[in-house]
Amino acid sequence: MLRVRLDGGEMFAKQGSMVAYKGRVDFAYKSQGVGGFIRRAVTGEGQDLMTVKGQGIVWFAESGSHISIFNLDNDSLNINGRSLLALQSGLRYKITTTSGGLGAMVAGGVFNTEVSGNGAVAVLCLGSPLVLPTDEPVCVDRDAAVAWTSGVQTRVVSSFKVGNLLGRSSGELAQIEYSGRGGFVVVQCGEIPAAGTGSSGGSH
């Protein structure tokens, strides 16, 4: 569970992730065209962010998923759209895609959110996360990678021959290779979205 104290400021969080709060806090779910007050981040899975502002304490959670907090210092981090939980308002974000052409289309789920600037960002993860350095290339299932440093190069690769594609789900067809000195990729304990972030859900 993520606990955030608001002292008159604002932040952004995944819609529906608030589980409790106390104090005077407002939640804005839909754009009302008020000069950038509402920000909507559309990812490949159609997730939205809501604006949270006021004075008080707010708790966020997502079906018991583990939450990792990354503090960015004039840096950037790419996050799988389903796994982004919350970020401070001072951070910037934009939608990016994983390179790979036709292979990326086959793999699916290649839209990510790049968060940059100074501040904290909270990331959902199924189970305790595994952090793998990318000094040597590492291949990760597209549903298992939840975040990676923005300097890391990504490309879609496949370990299956064409004859093996029939009858297999898209998650088994391709993986994403991460490479880059000094970088890392955060991997969750499973090849499915973090608990409660996909249509199948699951209890943990």
C-alpha positions as CSV (number, residue, x, y, z in Angstrom):
1,M,0.0,0.0,0.0
2,L,1.2,3.5,-0.9
3,R,0.7,6.3,1.7
4,V,0.9,9.9,0.4
5,R,0.7,13.1,2.5
6,L,-0.6,16.1,0.6
7,D,0.1,19.6,1.9
8,G,-2.1,21.6,-0.4
9,G,-0.3,20.3,-3.5
10,E,-1.3,17.7,-6.2
11,M,-0.2,14.4,-7.6
12,F,-1.3,11.9,-10.2
13,A,-2.5,8.3,-9.6
14,K,-4.0,5.5,-11.5
15,Q,-7.8,5.8,-11.7
16,G,-9.5,3.6,-9.2
17,S,-6.4,3.0,-7.1
18,M,-7.4,5.1,-4.1
19,V,-8.5,2.8,-1.2
20,A,-8.7,5.3,1.7
21,Y,-8.1,9.0,2.6
22,K,-8.5,11.5,5.4
23,G,-8.6,15.3,5.2
24,R,-9.8,17.5,2.4
25,V,-8.8,15.8,-0.8
26,D,-10.3,16.1,-4.3
27,F,-10.1,13.5,-7.1
28,A,-10.6,14.5,-10.7
29,Y,-11.5,11.6,-13.0
30,K,-12.5,13.3,-16.3
31,S,-11.2,16.1,-18.3
32,Q,-13.2,19.3,-17.9
33,G,-11.1,21.5,-20.1
34,V,-9.7,23.6,-17.2
35,G,-6.3,24.7,-18.4
36,G,-4.3,21.5,-17.9
37,F,-5.8,20.8,-14.4
38,I,-6.7,17.3,-15.5
39,R,-4.1,15.2,-17.2
40,R,-4.9,12.0,-19.0
41,A,-2.2,9.5,-19.8
42,V,-3.4,6.9,-22.3
43,T,-1.3,3.8,-22.5
44,G,-1.5,0.8,-24.8
45,E,-3.9,-0.8,-22.3
46,G,-6.1,2.4,-22.0
47,Q,-5.1,3.2,-18.4
48,D,-5.9,6.7,-17.2
49,L,-4.4,8.9,-14.5
50,M,-6.5,10.9,-12.1
51,T,-5.5,14.2,-10.4
52,V,-5.4,14.1,-6.6
53,K,-5.1,17.4,-4.8
54,G,-5.8,18.9,-1.4
55,Q,-4.6,18.5,2.2
56,G,-4.6,15.2,3.9
57,I,-3.3,11.6,3.7
58,V,-4.3,9.2,0.8
59,W,-3.6,5.5,0.5
60,F,-3.3,3.8,-2.8
61,A,-3.2,0.0,-3.6
62,E,-4.0,-2.4,-6.5
63,S,-5.3,-5.9,-5.4
64,G,-2.4,-6.6,-3.1
65,S,0.3,-5.9,-5.7
66,H,3.9,-5.1,-4.4
67,I,4.7,-1.4,-4.9
68,S,8.2,-0.1,-5.7
69,I,9.1,3.6,-5.4
70,F,11.7,5.1,-7.7
71,N,13.1,8.5,-6.9
72,L,14.2,10.3,-10.0
73,D,16.9,12.9,-9.9
74,N,16.8,14.7,-13.3
75,D,16.4,11.2,-14.8
76,S,13.8,9.2,-16.6
77,L,12.2,5.8,-16.3
78,N,10.0,3.8,-18.7
79,I,7.1,2.0,-17.2
80,N,4.7,-0.6,-18.6
81,G,1.4,1.2,-18.8
82,R,-0.5,-1.3,-16.6
83,S,2.2,-1.0,-13.9
84,L,2.2,2.8,-13.3
85,L,0.5,3.6,-10.0
86,A,1.3,7.1,-9.0
87,L,3.7,10.0,-9.6
88,Q,4.5,13.4,-8.2
89,S,3.1,16.4,-10.1
90,G,6.5,17.8,-10.8
91,L,7.3,14.8,-13.0
92,R,6.7,14.8,-16.8
93,Y,5.3,11.9,-18.7
94,K,4.7,10.9,-22.3
95,I,3.7,7.7,-24.2
96,T,6.5,5.8,-26.0
97,T,6.7,2.6,-27.9
98,T,9.1,-0.3,-28.1
99,S,10.9,-0.6,-31.4
100,G,10.7,-3.8,-33.4
101,G,8.4,-3.2,-36.4
102,L,6.2,-6.2,-37.2
103,G,7.7,-8.1,-34.3
104,A,6.4,-5.4,-32.0
105,M,2.9,-5.7,-33.4
106,V,2.9,-9.5,-32.9
107,A,4.2,-9.1,-29.3
108,G,1.5,-6.5,-28.4
109,G,1.6,-4.4,-25.3
110,V,4.4,-2.2,-26.6
111,F,3.1,1.2,-25.4
112,N,4.9,2.5,-22.3
113,T,4.9,5.6,-20.2
114,E,8.2,7.5,-19.9
115,V,8.4,9.5,-16.7
116,S,11.1,12.1,-16.3
117,G,12.3,14.9,-14.1
118,N,12.7,15.1,-10.3
119,G,10.4,13.3,-8.0
120,A,9.0,9.9,-6.9
121,V,7.1,7.4,-9.1
122,A,5.3,4.3,-7.7
123,V,5.3,1.1,-9.8
124,L,3.1,-2.0,-9.3
125,C,4.6,-5.4,-9.4
126,L,3.3,-9.0,-9.1
127,G,5.3,-10.3,-6.1
128,S,8.7,-9.0,-5.1
129,P,10.5,-7.5,-8.1
130,L,13.7,-8.8,-9.6
131,V,16.1,-6.1,-10.9
132,L,18.4,-7.2,-13.7
133,P,21.3,-5.1,-15.0
134,T,21.4,-4.6,-18.7
135,D,25.2,-4.4,-19.2
136,E,24.7,-7.6,-21.1
137,P,21.5,-8.0,-23.1
138,V,18.7,-9.7,-21.2
139,C,15.4,-10.9,-22.7
140,V,12.2,-10.6,-20.7
141,D,8.6,-11.6,-21.5
142,R,6.6,-8.6,-22.4
143,D,4.1,-9.1,-19.5
144,A,6.9,-9.6,-17.0
145,A,8.8,-6.4,-17.5
146,V,7.3,-3.5,-15.4
147,A,10.0,-0.8,-15.7
148,W,13.4,0.0,-17.1
149,T,15.8,2.9,-17.3
150,S,15.2,5.1,-20.3
151,G,18.8,4.9,-21.6
152,V,18.3,1.2,-22.2
153,Q,17.8,0.0,-25.8
154,T,14.8,-2.2,-26.4
155,R,13.9,-4.4,-29.3
156,V,11.4,-7.2,-29.9
157,V,12.9,-10.6,-30.4
158,S,11.4,-14.1,-30.8
159,S,12.7,-17.5,-29.8
160,F,10.0,-19.3,-31.7
161,K,10.1,-20.4,-35.4
162,V,7.1,-19.5,-37.6
163,G,5.9,-23.1,-37.4
164,N,5.5,-22.7,-33.7
165,L,3.2,-19.7,-33.8
166,L,0.0,-21.6,-34.5
167,G,-2.1,-22.2,-31.4
168,R,0.0,-20.1,-29.1
169,S,-1.0,-16.9,-27.3
170,S,0.7,-13.7,-28.2
171,G,2.5,-13.6,-24.9
172,E,4.5,-16.6,-25.9
173,L,5.5,-15.4,-29.3
174,A,8.0,-12.7,-28.5
175,Q,10.2,-11.2,-25.8
176,I,11.7,-7.8,-25.4
177,E,15.5,-7.5,-25.3
178,Y,17.0,-4.9,-23.0
179,S,20.6,-3.7,-23.4
180,G,22.7,-0.8,-22.2
181,R,25.6,-0.2,-19.8
182,G,24.6,1.1,-16.4
183,G,20.9,0.4,-17.0
184,F,18.4,-2.1,-15.4
185,V,15.0,-3.7,-16.0
186,V,12.5,-4.5,-13.2
187,V,10.9,-7.9,-13.7
188,Q,7.8,-9.2,-11.8
189,C,7.2,-12.7,-10.7
190,G,5.0,-13.9,-13.5
191,E,4.0,-13.4,-17.2
192,I,0.7,-11.8,-16.4
193,P,-0.2,-8.2,-15.5
194,A,0.1,-7.2,-11.9
195,A,-2.8,-8.4,-9.8
196,G,-6.0,-6.6,-10.6
197,T,-4.6,-4.7,-13.6
198,G,-5.8,-7.1,-16.3
199,S,-9.2,-8.5,-17.2
200,S,-8.3,-11.9,-15.5
201,G,-7.5,-10.3,-12.1
202,G,-6.5,-12.8,-9.6
203,S,-6.2,-13.0,-5.8
204,H,-2.9,-12.9,-3.9
